[in-house]
Amino acid sequence: MSERPGGGSRPRSRLRGVLFDSGDVLMRPTSPNDAPATEAWRRWFGGPRFVATIHTHLPGLRLDDADQAFDAGMRYLDDRHRQPLRTVAEERERFTVFYGIVLEALGVQDPPPELLQELVDGGDDEVGMEPFPEVVGVLRHLRDRGLRLGVLTENWPSVEAAYQRLGLRSLFHAFVISAQEARLKDDPELFAIAAARMGLPAEAMLFIDDWPPHVQTALAAGFQGAVLDRNAEAPAIPGLTRLADLHDVERLVMAATLPPSPT
C-alpha cells in the first residue's frame, strides 16, 4: 500500500470525507457457491436465482452464450443511462426490457411475462447484495472520527432502498446514483454533483473504487483517490494507490487526517 492517495508527489489537503463506490467495494452479491466470480452476469445480474429461474421455465435452454447475451443487455442499459431514471418503478420497466434482450440473445422469442417478472425480482438490489465483513465496523469508525461519508455508484434507484433495508443508509451524508443523474462515472460532472452533495471541496475527499479508470476520473475532478482491489484483478495503472480492503482504507484515511507530528 502506498502512502499518498493517488500516488502524486504534490501536497494534498487533509481529508474530511470519503466517497465510496458500492459494488465490490462496500457490497458483494449474495451468490450461490457455484457462481464463479469471473462471470459477472451470475454475480450482479439476475441475482442468485438466475439460473434456477431460467431452468424452471425453460429447462432445456443452454446458457453457454450467457456472457454475450448479457453484453447485449448491458449495451442497452448503457445507451439509456443518460436518460434520467428516478424511481424503482421506472427501473423495473427498464430491466424488463434488459432481460428481454438477454433472453432474445439466448434464442428465446416472446418469453413468458412471468419469467421476465421473476428475473427482475431476482436481480433487485434489495435482495441481491450484502456488505463485506469489515465494512460496517470501518464505516462507523470513520464516521465517529468526524469524517463525512458518501456513496457514488454507477447504479439504479433500488440500490438506495437496499442500503435502507440493510440498515446502512444512515451512515452516509450523501448518496449519488448515476442513473438518477443521467451520467456515467466517466463524466467529471458526476463527481462535481457528489462534491456538492457532500458539502466539501473535492480536494478534501478521498474517492474509493474498484475500477482504476473511475479513480482517474475522480483525480482529474480534483479528488484524492485510491483503488480497492480485493482480488488483485484490477488492471495496473502506475501511480494509483491500491488497497486490499476497507481496513487499508481506514489506515490510509487516518494517516491523512491526523495533524502533523510536532518537530
SULKA-V749286 format. One record per helix or strand. SS is the DSSP state (~ for helix, > for strand). FROM is the first residue (numbers start at 1). TO is the last residue. If there is no record, write none. Layout:
# SULKA-V749286
SS/FROM/TO + SS/FROM/TO
This chain:
# SULKA-V749286
~/5/7 + >/17/20 + >/23/23 + >/27/29 + ~/40/43 + ~/50/57 + ~/66/80 + ~/88/105 + ~/113/122 + ~/125/128 + >/129/131 + ~/135/144 + >/148/153 + ~/158/165 + ~/169/171 + >/174/177 + ~/178/181 + ~/188/198 + ~/202/204 + >/205/209 + ~/212/220 + >/224/228 + >/242/243 + ~/246/257
